Amino acid sequence: MLTVAGLKTGYGRIEVLHGIDLSVGDAEIVTIVGANGAGKSTLLKAISGIIPAWSGEIEFAGRRLDRMRVETIASLGLIQIPEGRQLFGPMTVEENLQLGGYTRRRGKQSLSAKVDEVYALFPRLQERRRQLAGTLSGGEQQMLAVGRALMAEPSVLLLDEPSMGLAPLMVKEIFQALRDLNAEGLGMLLVEQDARIALRLAHRGLVMERGRVVLEDSAQALLNNPEVQAIYFGQHAGRAGSTTEGA
């Protein structure tokens, strides 16, 4: 469904990605792990059109993305949940959800029916539907970020560090929701600093270092890989020598 071939991009004159290849199949979860500065967030930004590709190709559902605008890409069903959530803090939970439905593709359901689906997935959001998004806890904000993305009826989600800053119990709840969504057919490309929890969720995994994919395998194989265990499990510190680009 989503394929990236030979992708190069960066900031200013600094090349950050040096020829990335990856794919996400129908209803597949692929996770990308790597140290801070590996280029993981840059990769998601390039796929979703936030920064331009310098060379290479990005295709989604048979259409070339690397020349499309951000809003056009979103309208095709490829939706990014950015690091830090980036909600509309002065607006209520329900208003944020309604805005998320702005790019809905097919109109299979009414907006209110789609909101009800999100509330069924995250009952806590329904309890706080009239509360300002900026006053929610970190975990509740992440639920809202996922819910807002679901309002656009995605077929693939791009998730950037969904566990960042969350308590372990909340991380477990968020990742269970992602697992349930995948069981319903939603594909995901997941960037996550906690390699263990990401690989337990995913079908396949890629390890990035300094703008390159250095290892790709099934998630289970990476979980059992001694080198991956030594570098990425527990401390999430990654290798030395990272660049200054955000993860």
ChimeraX commands (.cxc) that place a marker at each C-alpha (Angstrom):
marker #1 position 0.00,0.00,0.00 radius 0.5
marker #1 position 2.79,2.43,0.96 radius 0.5
marker #1 position 6.21,2.17,-0.68 radius 0.5
marker #1 position 9.28,4.36,-0.39 radius 0.5
marker #1 position 12.20,3.89,-2.78 radius 0.5
marker #1 position 15.56,5.66,-2.71 radius 0.5
marker #1 position 14.27,8.56,-0.62 radius 0.5
marker #1 position 16.72,11.36,0.04 radius 0.5
marker #1 position 15.89,14.60,1.81 radius 0.5
marker #1 position 17.09,16.94,4.53 radius 0.5
marker #1 position 17.15,20.52,5.75 radius 0.5
marker #1 position 18.93,23.36,3.98 radius 0.5
marker #1 position 22.03,21.82,2.45 radius 0.5
marker #1 position 22.26,18.99,4.98 radius 0.5
marker #1 position 21.11,15.62,3.70 radius 0.5
marker #1 position 19.47,13.63,6.52 radius 0.5
marker #1 position 18.02,10.62,4.67 radius 0.5
marker #1 position 20.41,8.82,2.35 radius 0.5
marker #1 position 18.28,6.59,0.15 radius 0.5
marker #1 position 15.55,5.01,2.29 radius 0.5
marker #1 position 13.57,2.00,1.05 radius 0.5
marker #1 position 10.55,0.65,2.92 radius 0.5
marker #1 position 7.04,-0.66,2.44 radius 0.5
marker #1 position 3.86,-1.05,4.47 radius 0.5
marker #1 position 1.37,-3.60,3.24 radius 0.5
marker #1 position -2.38,-3.73,3.74 radius 0.5
marker #1 position -3.25,-3.88,7.45 radius 0.5
marker #1 position 0.43,-4.17,8.36 radius 0.5
marker #1 position 2.27,-2.47,11.21 radius 0.5
marker #1 position 5.86,-1.57,10.48 radius 0.5
marker #1 position 7.95,0.07,13.19 radius 0.5
marker #1 position 11.13,2.10,12.84 radius 0.5
marker #1 position 13.55,2.12,15.74 radius 0.5
marker #1 position 16.77,4.02,16.11 radius 0.5
marker #1 position 18.66,6.51,18.22 radius 0.5
marker #1 position 17.83,10.19,18.43 radius 0.5
marker #1 position 19.10,11.78,15.24 radius 0.5
marker #1 position 18.68,8.68,13.09 radius 0.5
marker #1 position 16.21,10.50,10.82 radius 0.5
marker #1 position 13.01,8.73,11.85 radius 0.5
marker #1 position 10.83,11.83,12.21 radius 0.5
marker #1 position 12.30,13.30,9.03 radius 0.5
marker #1 position 11.18,10.17,7.21 radius 0.5
marker #1 position 7.59,10.54,8.41 radius 0.5
marker #1 position 7.58,14.24,7.49 radius 0.5
marker #1 position 8.76,13.44,3.98 radius 0.5
marker #1 position 6.15,10.73,3.49 radius 0.5
marker #1 position 3.33,13.02,4.64 radius 0.5
marker #1 position 4.58,15.94,2.51 radius 0.5
marker #1 position 5.62,18.25,5.35 radius 0.5
marker #1 position 9.12,18.46,3.88 radius 0.5
marker #1 position 9.91,17.83,0.19 radius 0.5
marker #1 position 11.69,14.75,-1.11 radius 0.5
marker #1 position 14.95,15.61,-2.83 radius 0.5
marker #1 position 15.01,12.39,-4.81 radius 0.5
marker #1 position 13.42,8.97,-4.81 radius 0.5
marker #1 position 9.77,8.00,-4.95 radius 0.5
marker #1 position 6.91,7.70,-2.45 radius 0.5
marker #1 position 3.77,5.86,-3.53 radius 0.5
marker #1 position 0.55,5.22,-1.68 radius 0.5
marker #1 position -2.31,3.10,-3.02 radius 0.5
marker #1 position -0.74,3.31,-6.47 radius 0.5
marker #1 position -0.37,7.11,-6.50 radius 0.5
marker #1 position 2.85,9.10,-6.43 radius 0.5
marker #1 position 3.01,11.26,-3.30 radius 0.5
marker #1 position 6.33,13.04,-3.46 radius 0.5
marker #1 position 4.91,15.83,-5.61 radius 0.5
marker #1 position 1.61,16.24,-3.71 radius 0.5
marker #1 position 0.58,18.81,-1.15 radius 0.5
marker #1 position 0.09,17.81,2.48 radius 0.5
marker #1 position -3.69,18.18,2.40 radius 0.5
marker #1 position -3.96,16.10,-0.78 radius 0.5
marker #1 position -1.94,13.29,0.79 radius 0.5
marker #1 position -4.17,13.37,3.87 radius 0.5
marker #1 position -7.29,13.22,1.73 radius 0.5
marker #1 position -6.03,9.92,0.27 radius 0.5
marker #1 position -6.10,8.32,3.71 radius 0.5
marker #1 position -2.47,8.67,4.84 radius 0.5
marker #1 position -2.64,10.54,8.14 radius 0.5
marker #1 position 0.20,11.52,10.46 radius 0.5
marker #1 position -0.06,11.82,14.25 radius 0.5
marker #1 position 2.90,14.09,15.02 radius 0.5
marker #1 position 5.25,13.96,17.96 radius 0.5
marker #1 position 3.85,16.13,20.76 radius 0.5
marker #1 position 0.23,15.62,19.59 radius 0.5
marker #1 position -0.22,19.25,18.36 radius 0.5
marker #1 position -3.84,19.56,19.41 radius 0.5
marker #1 position -5.89,22.76,19.40 radius 0.5
marker #1 position -5.55,23.44,23.11 radius 0.5
marker #1 position -8.17,26.23,23.44 radius 0.5
marker #1 position -10.79,24.03,21.76 radius 0.5
marker #1 position -12.81,21.24,23.34 radius 0.5
marker #1 position -12.24,17.54,22.81 radius 0.5
marker #1 position -15.25,17.29,20.54 radius 0.5
marker #1 position -14.25,20.35,18.51 radius 0.5
marker #1 position -10.82,18.82,17.92 radius 0.5
marker #1 position -12.47,15.63,16.70 radius 0.5
marker #1 position -14.78,17.51,14.39 radius 0.5
marker #1 position -11.83,19.35,12.86 radius 0.5
marker #1 position -10.17,16.00,12.29 radius 0.5
marker #1 position -13.06,15.06,10.03 radius 0.5
marker #1 position -12.35,17.94,7.67 radius 0.5
marker #1 position -10.44,15.76,5.18 radius 0.5
marker #1 position -12.76,12.75,5.37 radius 0.5
marker #1 position -12.59,10.93,2.08 radius 0.5
marker #1 position -15.74,9.00,1.43 radius 0.5
marker #1 position -18.41,10.26,3.73 radius 0.5
marker #1 position -19.57,6.74,4.60 radius 0.5
marker #1 position -20.82,7.95,7.95 radius 0.5
marker #1 position -22.10,11.18,9.35 radius 0.5
marker #1 position -19.60,13.23,11.32 radius 0.5
marker #1 position -21.46,12.52,14.55 radius 0.5
marker #1 position -21.40,8.77,13.90 radius 0.5
marker #1 position -17.65,8.90,13.41 radius 0.5
marker #1 position -17.26,10.85,16.65 radius 0.5
marker #1 position -19.27,8.14,18.39 radius 0.5
marker #1 position -16.86,5.53,17.04 radius 0.5
marker #1 position -13.93,7.41,18.56 radius 0.5
marker #1 position -15.77,7.64,21.89 radius 0.5
marker #1 position -16.39,3.89,21.79 radius 0.5
marker #1 position -12.65,3.33,21.36 radius 0.5
marker #1 position -11.71,5.89,24.02 radius 0.5
marker #1 position -14.59,6.26,26.54 radius 0.5
marker #1 position -12.49,8.70,28.54 radius 0.5
marker #1 position -12.74,11.21,25.69 radius 0.5
marker #1 position -16.53,11.05,25.79 radius 0.5
marker #1 position -16.41,11.82,29.50 radius 0.5
marker #1 position -14.31,14.89,28.69 radius 0.5
marker #1 position -15.92,15.87,25.41 radius 0.5
marker #1 position -16.60,19.45,26.57 radius 0.5
marker #1 position -13.21,19.87,28.26 radius 0.5
marker #1 position -10.52,22.00,26.63 radius 0.5
marker #1 position -7.89,19.84,24.96 radius 0.5
marker #1 position -5.08,21.80,26.58 radius 0.5
marker #1 position -6.27,20.79,30.06 radius 0.5
marker #1 position -6.19,17.04,29.40 radius 0.5
marker #1 position -3.52,14.76,30.81 radius 0.5
marker #1 position -0.74,13.64,28.47 radius 0.5
marker #1 position -2.36,10.25,27.96 radius 0.5
marker #1 position -5.75,11.77,27.25 radius 0.5
marker #1 position -4.16,14.14,24.75 radius 0.5
marker #1 position -2.58,11.18,22.96 radius 0.5
marker #1 position -5.98,9.47,22.85 radius 0.5
marker #1 position -7.41,12.63,21.33 radius 0.5
marker #1 position -4.59,12.84,18.78 radius 0.5
marker #1 position -5.33,9.27,17.68 radius 0.5
marker #1 position -9.07,9.95,17.67 radius 0.5
marker #1 position -8.67,13.11,15.62 radius 0.5
marker #1 position -6.63,11.17,13.05 radius 0.5
marker #1 position -9.29,8.45,12.89 radius 0.5
marker #1 position -11.90,11.07,12.02 radius 0.5
marker #1 position -10.21,11.40,8.61 radius 0.5
marker #1 position -10.91,7.71,7.86 radius 0.5
marker #1 position -7.28,6.73,7.29 radius 0.5
marker #1 position -6.09,3.49,5.77 radius 0.5
marker #1 position -2.54,4.03,7.06 radius 0.5
marker #1 position -1.48,5.99,10.16 radius 0.5
marker #1 position 1.97,7.53,10.57 radius 0.5
marker #1 position 2.68,7.69,14.31 radius 0.5
marker #1 position 5.61,9.63,15.76 radius 0.5
marker #1 position 6.56,8.65,19.33 radius 0.5
marker #1 position 3.05,7.92,20.67 radius 0.5
marker #1 position 4.40,6.77,24.06 radius 0.5
marker #1 position 6.51,9.86,24.72 radius 0.5
marker #1 position 5.98,11.28,28.20 radius 0.5
marker #1 position 3.21,8.85,29.15 radius 0.5
marker #1 position 2.86,6.71,32.26 radius 0.5
marker #1 position 3.25,2.94,31.64 radius 0.5
marker #1 position -0.43,2.17,32.23 radius 0.5
marker #1 position -1.45,4.83,29.72 radius 0.5
marker #1 position 1.08,3.53,27.18 radius 0.5
marker #1 position -0.46,0.09,27.54 radius 0.5
marker #1 position -3.94,1.48,26.93 radius 0.5
marker #1 position -2.88,3.47,23.85 radius 0.5
marker #1 position -1.04,0.52,22.31 radius 0.5
marker #1 position -3.97,-1.80,22.96 radius 0.5
marker #1 position -6.17,0.63,21.05 radius 0.5
marker #1 position -3.66,0.61,18.18 radius 0.5
marker #1 position -3.70,-3.19,18.21 radius 0.5
marker #1 position -7.50,-3.20,18.05 radius 0.5
marker #1 position -7.48,-0.73,15.15 radius 0.5
marker #1 position -5.00,-2.86,13.25 radius 0.5
marker #1 position -7.23,-5.90,13.76 radius 0.5
marker #1 position -9.92,-3.93,11.94 radius 0.5
marker #1 position -7.60,-3.40,8.95 radius 0.5
marker #1 position -5.76,-0.16,9.71 radius 0.5
marker #1 position -2.11,-0.12,8.62 radius 0.5
marker #1 position 0.56,1.80,10.54 radius 0.5
marker #1 position 4.09,3.10,10.17 radius 0.5
marker #1 position 5.29,3.64,13.72 radius 0.5
marker #1 position 8.28,5.60,14.98 radius 0.5
marker #1 position 8.85,4.77,18.62 radius 0.5
marker #1 position 11.78,5.26,20.99 radius 0.5
marker #1 position 10.65,2.32,23.16 radius 0.5
marker #1 position 11.82,-0.42,20.83 radius 0.5
marker #1 position 10.45,-3.26,22.92 radius 0.5
marker #1 position 6.84,-2.10,23.00 radius 0.5
marker #1 position 6.98,-1.06,19.34 radius 0.5
marker #1 position 8.26,-4.43,18.15 radius 0.5
marker #1 position 5.70,-6.26,20.26 radius 0.5
marker #1 position 2.99,-4.37,18.38 radius 0.5
marker #1 position 4.48,-4.54,14.88 radius 0.5
marker #1 position 4.66,-7.20,12.20 radius 0.5
marker #1 position 8.00,-5.99,10.82 radius 0.5
marker #1 position 10.70,-3.62,12.00 radius 0.5
marker #1 position 13.47,-1.48,10.53 radius 0.5
marker #1 position 16.51,-0.14,12.37 radius 0.5
marker #1 position 17.76,3.27,11.23 radius 0.5
marker #1 position 21.15,4.79,11.88 radius 0.5
marker #1 position 22.32,8.16,10.57 radius 0.5
marker #1 position 19.73,8.37,7.84 radius 0.5
marker #1 position 20.00,4.81,6.58 radius 0.5
marker #1 position 18.14,1.55,7.15 radius 0.5
marker #1 position 20.80,-0.82,8.52 radius 0.5
marker #1 position 18.60,-3.76,9.48 radius 0.5
marker #1 position 15.15,-5.04,8.51 radius 0.5
marker #1 position 13.42,-8.18,9.73 radius 0.5
marker #1 position 10.27,-9.53,11.29 radius 0.5
marker #1 position 9.41,-7.87,14.58 radius 0.5
marker #1 position 9.94,-11.12,16.46 radius 0.5
marker #1 position 13.37,-11.64,14.92 radius 0.5
marker #1 position 14.42,-8.13,15.93 radius 0.5
marker #1 position 13.11,-8.69,19.44 radius 0.5
marker #1 position 15.37,-11.74,19.66 radius 0.5
marker #1 position 18.38,-10.08,18.00 radius 0.5
marker #1 position 21.19,-9.72,20.61 radius 0.5
marker #1 position 22.57,-6.53,19.03 radius 0.5
marker #1 position 19.16,-4.87,18.95 radius 0.5
marker #1 position 18.60,-5.93,22.55 radius 0.5
marker #1 position 21.95,-4.52,23.65 radius 0.5
marker #1 position 21.52,-1.16,21.93 radius 0.5
marker #1 position 17.82,-0.34,22.08 radius 0.5
marker #1 position 16.16,-2.20,24.96 radius 0.5
marker #1 position 15.94,-0.63,28.36 radius 0.5
marker #1 position 17.84,2.65,28.11 radius 0.5
marker #1 position 16.72,3.78,24.61 radius 0.5
marker #1 position 20.03,5.59,24.25 radius 0.5
marker #1 position 21.09,4.32,20.87 radius 0.5
marker #1 position 24.54,4.49,19.35 radius 0.5
marker #1 position 26.98,7.32,19.83 radius 0.5
marker #1 position 27.66,9.81,17.09 radius 0.5
marker #1 position 24.08,10.78,16.29 radius 0.5
marker #1 position 23.37,13.93,14.33 radius 0.5
marker #1 position 21.44,16.84,15.75 radius 0.5
marker #1 position 18.30,16.06,13.74 radius 0.5
marker #1 position 15.36,14.98,15.89 radius 0.5
marker #1 position 14.47,11.31,16.06 radius 0.5
marker link #1:1,2 radius 0.2
marker link #1:2,3 radius 0.2
marker link #1:3,4 radius 0.2
marker link #1:4,5 radius 0.2
marker link #1:5,6 radius 0.2
marker link #1:6,7 radius 0.2
marker link #1:7,8 radius 0.2
marker link #1:8,9 radius 0.2
marker link #1:9,10 radius 0.2
marker link #1:10,11 radius 0.2
marker link #1:11,12 radius 0.2
marker link #1:12,13 radius 0.2
marker link #1:13,14 radius 0.2
marker link #1:14,15 radius 0.2
marker link #1:15,16 radius 0.2
marker link #1:16,17 radius 0.2
marker link #1:17,18 radius 0.2
marker link #1:18,19 radius 0.2
marker link #1:19,20 radius 0.2
marker link #1:20,21 radius 0.2
marker link #1:21,22 radius 0.2
marker link #1:22,23 radius 0.2
marker link #1:23,24 radius 0.2
marker link #1:24,25 radius 0.2
marker link #1:25,26 radius 0.2
marker link #1:26,27 radius 0.2
marker link #1:27,28 radius 0.2
marker link #1:28,29 radius 0.2
marker link #1:29,30 radius 0.2
marker link #1:30,31 radius 0.2
marker link #1:31,32 radius 0.2
marker link #1:32,33 radius 0.2
marker link #1:33,34 radius 0.2
marker link #1:34,35 radius 0.2
marker link #1:35,36 radius 0.2
marker link #1:36,37 radius 0.2
marker link #1:37,38 radius 0.2
marker link #1:38,39 radius 0.2
marker link #1:39,40 radius 0.2
marker link #1:40,41 radius 0.2
marker link #1:41,42 radius 0.2
marker link #1:42,43 radius 0.2
marker link #1:43,44 radius 0.2
marker link #1:44,45 radius 0.2
marker link #1:45,46 radius 0.2
marker link #1:46,47 radius 0.2
marker link #1:47,48 radius 0.2
marker link #1:48,49 radius 0.2
marker link #1:49,50 radius 0.2
marker link #1:50,51 radius 0.2
marker link #1:51,52 radius 0.2
marker link #1:52,53 radius 0.2
marker link #1:53,54 radius 0.2
marker link #1:54,55 radius 0.2
marker link #1:55,56 radius 0.2
marker link #1:56,57 radius 0.2
marker link #1:57,58 radius 0.2
marker link #1:58,59 radius 0.2
marker link #1:59,60 radius 0.2
marker link #1:60,61 radius 0.2
marker link #1:61,62 radius 0.2
marker link #1:62,63 radius 0.2
marker link #1:63,64 radius 0.2
marker link #1:64,65 radius 0.2
marker link #1:65,66 radius 0.2
marker link #1:66,67 radius 0.2
marker link #1:67,68 radius 0.2
marker link #1:68,69 radius 0.2
marker link #1:69,70 radius 0.2
marker link #1:70,71 radius 0.2
marker link #1:71,72 radius 0.2
marker link #1:72,73 radius 0.2
marker link #1:73,74 radius 0.2
marker link #1:74,75 radius 0.2
marker link #1:75,76 radius 0.2
marker link #1:76,77 radius 0.2
marker link #1:77,78 radius 0.2
marker link #1:78,79 radius 0.2
marker link #1:79,80 radius 0.2
marker link #1:80,81 radius 0.2
marker link #1:81,82 radius 0.2
marker link #1:82,83 radius 0.2
marker link #1:83,84 radius 0.2
marker link #1:84,85 radius 0.2
marker link #1:85,86 radius 0.2
marker link #1:86,87 radius 0.2
marker link #1:87,88 radius 0.2
marker link #1:88,89 radius 0.2
marker link #1:89,90 radius 0.2
marker link #1:90,91 radius 0.2
marker link #1:91,92 radius 0.2
marker link #1:92,93 radius 0.2
marker link #1:93,94 radius 0.2
marker link #1:94,95 radius 0.2
marker link #1:95,96 radius 0.2
marker link #1:96,97 radius 0.2
marker link #1:97,98 radius 0.2
marker link #1:98,99 radius 0.2
marker link #1:99,100 radius 0.2
marker link #1:100,101 radius 0.2
marker link #1:101,102 radius 0.2
marker link #1:102,103 radius 0.2
marker link #1:103,104 radius 0.2
marker link #1:104,105 radius 0.2
marker link #1:105,106 radius 0.2
marker link #1:106,107 radius 0.2
marker link #1:107,108 radius 0.2
marker link #1:108,109 radius 0.2
marker link #1:109,110 radius 0.2
marker link #1:110,111 radius 0.2
marker link #1:111,112 radius 0.2
marker link #1:112,113 radius 0.2
marker link #1:113,114 radius 0.2
marker link #1:114,115 radius 0.2
marker link #1:115,116 radius 0.2
marker link #1:116,117 radius 0.2
marker link #1:117,118 radius 0.2
marker link #1:118,119 radius 0.2
marker link #1:119,120 radius 0.2
marker link #1:120,121 radius 0.2
marker link #1:121,122 radius 0.2
marker link #1:122,123 radius 0.2
marker link #1:123,124 radius 0.2
marker link #1:124,125 radius 0.2
marker link #1:125,126 radius 0.2
marker link #1:126,127 radius 0.2
marker link #1:127,128 radius 0.2
marker link #1:128,129 radius 0.2
marker link #1:129,130 radius 0.2
marker link #1:130,131 radius 0.2
marker link #1:131,132 radius 0.2
marker link #1:132,133 radius 0.2
marker link #1:133,134 radius 0.2
marker link #1:134,135 radius 0.2
marker link #1:135,136 radius 0.2
marker link #1:136,137 radius 0.2
marker link #1:137,138 radius 0.2
marker link #1:138,139 radius 0.2
marker link #1:139,140 radius 0.2
marker link #1:140,141 radius 0.2
marker link #1:141,142 radius 0.2
marker link #1:142,143 radius 0.2
marker link #1:143,144 radius 0.2
marker link #1:144,145 radius 0.2
marker link #1:145,146 radius 0.2
marker link #1:146,147 radius 0.2
marker link #1:147,148 radius 0.2
marker link #1:148,149 radius 0.2
marker link #1:149,150 radius 0.2
marker link #1:150,151 radius 0.2
marker link #1:151,152 radius 0.2
marker link #1:152,153 radius 0.2
marker link #1:153,154 radius 0.2
marker link #1:154,155 radius 0.2
marker link #1:155,156 radius 0.2
marker link #1:156,157 radius 0.2
marker link #1:157,158 radius 0.2
marker link #1:158,159 radius 0.2
marker link #1:159,160 radius 0.2
marker link #1:160,161 radius 0.2
marker link #1:161,162 radius 0.2
marker link #1:162,163 radius 0.2
marker link #1:163,164 radius 0.2
marker link #1:164,165 radius 0.2
marker link #1:165,166 radius 0.2
marker link #1:166,167 radius 0.2
marker link #1:167,168 radius 0.2
marker link #1:168,169 radius 0.2
marker link #1:169,170 radius 0.2
marker link #1:170,171 radius 0.2
marker link #1:171,172 radius 0.2
marker link #1:172,173 radius 0.2
marker link #1:173,174 radius 0.2
marker link #1:174,175 radius 0.2
marker link #1:175,176 radius 0.2
marker link #1:176,177 radius 0.2
marker link #1:177,178 radius 0.2
marker link #1:178,179 radius 0.2
marker link #1:179,180 radius 0.2
marker link #1:180,181 radius 0.2
marker link #1:181,182 radius 0.2
marker link #1:182,183 radius 0.2
marker link #1:183,184 radius 0.2
marker link #1:184,185 radius 0.2
marker link #1:185,186 radius 0.2
marker link #1:186,187 radius 0.2
marker link #1:187,188 radius 0.2
marker link #1:188,189 radius 0.2
marker link #1:189,190 radius 0.2
marker link #1:190,191 radius 0.2
marker link #1:191,192 radius 0.2
marker link #1:192,193 radius 0.2
marker link #1:193,194 radius 0.2
marker link #1:194,195 radius 0.2
marker link #1:195,196 radius 0.2
marker link #1:196,197 radius 0.2
marker link #1:197,198 radius 0.2
marker link #1:198,199 radius 0.2
marker link #1:199,200 radius 0.2
marker link #1:200,201 radius 0.2
marker link #1:201,202 radius 0.2
marker link #1:202,203 radius 0.2
marker link #1:203,204 radius 0.2
marker link #1:204,205 radius 0.2
marker link #1:205,206 radius 0.2
marker link #1:206,207 radius 0.2
marker link #1:207,208 radius 0.2
marker link #1:208,209 radius 0.2
marker link #1:209,210 radius 0.2
marker link #1:210,211 radius 0.2
marker link #1:211,212 radius 0.2
marker link #1:212,213 radius 0.2
marker link #1:213,214 radius 0.2
marker link #1:214,215 radius 0.2
marker link #1:215,216 radius 0.2
marker link #1:216,217 radius 0.2
marker link #1:217,218 radius 0.2
marker link #1:218,219 radius 0.2
marker link #1:219,220 radius 0.2
marker link #1:220,221 radius 0.2
marker link #1:221,222 radius 0.2
marker link #1:222,223 radius 0.2
marker link #1:223,224 radius 0.2
marker link #1:224,225 radius 0.2
marker link #1:225,226 radius 0.2
marker link #1:226,227 radius 0.2
marker link #1:227,228 radius 0.2
marker link #1:228,229 radius 0.2
marker link #1:229,230 radius 0.2
marker link #1:230,231 radius 0.2
marker link #1:231,232 radius 0.2
marker link #1:232,233 radius 0.2
marker link #1:233,234 radius 0.2
marker link #1:234,235 radius 0.2
marker link #1:235,236 radius 0.2
marker link #1:236,237 radius 0.2
marker link #1:237,238 radius 0.2
marker link #1:238,239 radius 0.2
marker link #1:239,240 radius 0.2
marker link #1:240,241 radius 0.2
marker link #1:241,242 radius 0.2
marker link #1:242,243 radius 0.2
marker link #1:243,244 radius 0.2
marker link #1:244,245 radius 0.2
marker link #1:245,246 radius 0.2
marker link #1:246,247 radius 0.2
view
